Structures are given as structure tokens and as C-alpha cells.
Amino acid sequence: MKKRTRIVVLHMKEILYTAVFVVLALVLILLITLMFKKEETEETGAKYRPGVYTAQIPMEDACLMVEVVVDADRINAVSFRQLSEDVAAMYPLMQPCMDRISQQLYKKQSLKKVKVSKEGEYTSQILMSAIEEALNKAAVKKSKGK
């Protein structure tokens, strides 16, 4: 038996179409894996994305910044960012209310469990809403499929 040499003729259009379909298939596979890949924080069941988050409290002449530092599961610090002497003098209850709220937050780790005293009730409510805004920025968004 004699071996015959076979000649295969490929048309350039076929090669081009095949290459385009291979590239499209790879892009599709990449997009599907990125879409359905869970975030690292969702897999661990964390409450917060670790970091420093801020919220503003608008005042008459200035803007107060409340800063909240969180780990994946804990509130580590709550404070003012650069509380000026002028604001502290004009609103003397700001710092004592923040101290009371932050001490309770360290222990209880929930804004719902923080008790506000009658002295500085309005100030405490303003601070609590700013802290809640910062914590909402830090919160891990749960996917709808869970």
C-alpha cells in the first residue's frame, strides 16, 4: 500500500470566521465567570467592608464630618474628623454626646441598642443619623439570590 499525500485547502474566510468565534467564546466565558463570581465579603458572611467611612452633618457656617472605622464584623471607632474649636465652642454638647454614643457602640455593636440621654437628645439623634449613614456606606450588600 502506497501512502498518498493529501492536500487540504483552507479558505481564508473559514479561518477568519473560526478565529472570530473562538475569541467571542473566550470573551463570553470570561464575562460569565466574572458575573457569577461571588465577592470575597459575601463568601465570608461579613457585615461591613473594612475601611474608614464618613458622613457629613451640615451646620450653619461649617460642615462636621463623622468618621466611622470598621472591620469585617466590628465597629472599631467613631469620632469627628477635624472638629474645629469654633464648632466645639458653638455646640458644646457635640463631643460629650459623641463620646457616649461611641462607648455604647463599642460594647453593643448596634445603633438600635444605643440609648440616648435626655441631655443632648437632639444632638445625639443628629449624630446617630450621621453614623448610620456612614455604616450604610460600609455595609455589605447581600445579593437577591440569598
C-alpha positions as CSV (number, residue, x, y, z in Angstrom):
1,M,0.0,0.0,0.0
2,K,1.3,3.3,-1.0
3,K,0.7,6.4,1.1
4,R,-0.9,9.2,-0.6
5,T,-0.3,12.8,0.3
6,R,-3.4,14.7,0.9
7,I,-3.7,18.3,0.2
8,V,-6.2,20.3,2.4
9,V,-7.3,23.6,1.0
10,L,-8.5,26.1,3.6
11,H,-10.2,29.2,2.6
12,M,-9.2,32.4,4.3
13,K,-12.9,33.2,5.2
14,E,-13.2,29.9,7.1
15,I,-10.1,30.6,9.1
16,L,-11.2,34.1,9.9
17,Y,-14.7,33.0,11.0
18,T,-13.3,30.3,13.2
19,A,-10.9,32.7,14.9
20,V,-13.7,35.3,15.5
21,F,-15.9,32.6,17.1
22,V,-13.1,31.4,19.3
23,V,-12.4,34.9,20.5
24,L,-16.1,35.5,21.1
25,A,-16.4,32.2,23.0
26,L,-13.5,33.2,25.3
27,V,-14.9,36.6,26.0
28,L,-18.3,35.1,26.8
29,I,-16.7,32.6,29.2
30,L,-14.8,35.4,30.9
31,L,-17.9,37.5,31.3
32,I,-19.9,34.7,32.7
33,T,-17.3,33.8,35.3
34,L,-17.0,37.5,36.4
35,M,-20.8,37.9,36.6
36,F,-21.3,34.9,38.8
37,K,-18.2,35.1,40.9
38,K,-19.2,35.9,44.5
39,E,-17.5,38.8,46.2
40,E,-15.0,37.8,48.9
41,T,-17.0,39.6,51.7
42,E,-20.2,37.7,50.7
43,E,-18.5,34.4,51.0
44,T,-17.2,35.1,54.5
45,G,-20.5,36.5,55.7
46,A,-19.0,39.8,56.7
47,K,-21.3,42.7,57.8
48,Y,-19.0,45.5,56.6
49,R,-16.3,46.2,54.1
50,P,-13.3,47.1,56.2
51,G,-12.3,50.7,56.0
52,V,-12.9,54.3,57.1
53,Y,-16.3,55.8,56.1
54,T,-17.5,59.3,56.6
55,A,-20.8,61.3,56.7
56,Q,-21.4,65.0,56.8
57,I,-23.5,67.0,59.2
58,P,-24.3,70.4,57.7
59,M,-24.0,73.3,60.1
60,E,-24.7,77.0,59.7
61,D,-21.2,78.0,58.8
62,A,-19.3,74.7,58.6
63,C,-19.7,71.1,57.9
64,L,-19.0,68.4,60.5
65,M,-17.5,65.1,59.4
66,V,-18.3,62.0,61.4
67,E,-15.8,59.2,60.8
68,V,-16.6,55.5,61.4
69,V,-13.8,52.9,61.2
70,V,-15.0,49.3,60.7
71,D,-13.6,45.8,60.3
72,A,-15.5,43.0,58.6
73,D,-17.6,42.4,61.7
74,R,-17.0,45.2,64.2
75,I,-17.3,48.9,64.6
76,N,-13.8,50.0,65.8
77,A,-14.0,53.7,66.1
78,V,-16.5,56.6,65.8
79,S,-15.2,60.1,66.0
80,F,-15.3,63.6,64.4
81,R,-12.8,64.3,61.7
82,Q,-11.1,67.6,62.5
83,L,-13.6,69.1,64.9
84,S,-12.7,72.8,65.0
85,E,-12.6,74.8,68.2
86,D,-15.2,77.2,66.8
87,V,-17.7,74.4,66.2
88,A,-16.9,72.8,69.6
89,A,-17.5,76.2,71.3
90,M,-20.8,76.9,69.5
91,Y,-22.1,73.4,70.0
92,P,-20.7,72.2,73.4
93,L,-22.8,69.0,73.5
94,M,-21.3,67.6,70.3
95,Q,-18.2,65.9,71.8
96,P,-19.9,64.6,75.0
97,C,-22.7,63.1,73.0
98,M,-20.3,61.5,70.6
99,D,-18.3,60.0,73.5
100,R,-21.4,58.5,75.0
101,I,-22.6,57.1,71.7
102,S,-19.2,55.7,70.7
103,Q,-18.8,53.9,74.1
104,Q,-22.1,52.2,73.7
105,L,-21.4,51.3,70.0
106,Y,-18.1,49.6,71.0
107,K,-19.9,47.5,73.5
108,K,-23.2,46.8,71.7
109,Q,-22.1,47.0,68.1
110,S,-25.6,48.2,67.0
111,L,-27.1,51.6,66.7
112,K,-30.5,50.2,67.7
113,K,-29.2,49.3,71.1
114,V,-27.7,52.7,71.8
115,K,-29.6,54.6,74.4
116,V,-29.8,58.4,74.2
117,S,-29.9,60.5,77.3
118,K,-32.4,63.4,77.8
119,E,-29.5,65.8,77.9
120,G,-28.5,66.4,74.3
121,E,-31.2,64.3,72.8
122,Y,-31.5,66.3,69.6
123,T,-27.7,66.4,69.2
124,S,-27.5,62.6,69.8
125,Q,-30.1,62.0,67.1
126,I,-28.2,64.1,64.6
127,L,-25.0,62.2,65.4
128,M,-26.8,58.8,65.2
129,S,-28.2,59.6,61.8
130,A,-24.7,60.6,60.5
131,I,-23.2,57.4,62.0
132,E,-26.0,55.3,60.4
133,E,-25.3,56.9,57.0
134,A,-21.6,56.1,57.3
135,L,-22.4,52.5,58.4
136,N,-24.7,52.1,55.4
137,K,-21.8,53.1,53.1
138,A,-19.8,50.3,54.8
139,A,-22.5,47.7,54.8
140,V,-22.0,44.6,52.5
141,K,-24.8,44.4,50.0
142,K,-26.4,41.0,50.0
143,S,-27.3,39.6,46.7
144,K,-31.0,38.9,45.9
145,G,-30.4,35.2,45.3
146,K,-29.7,34.5,49.0
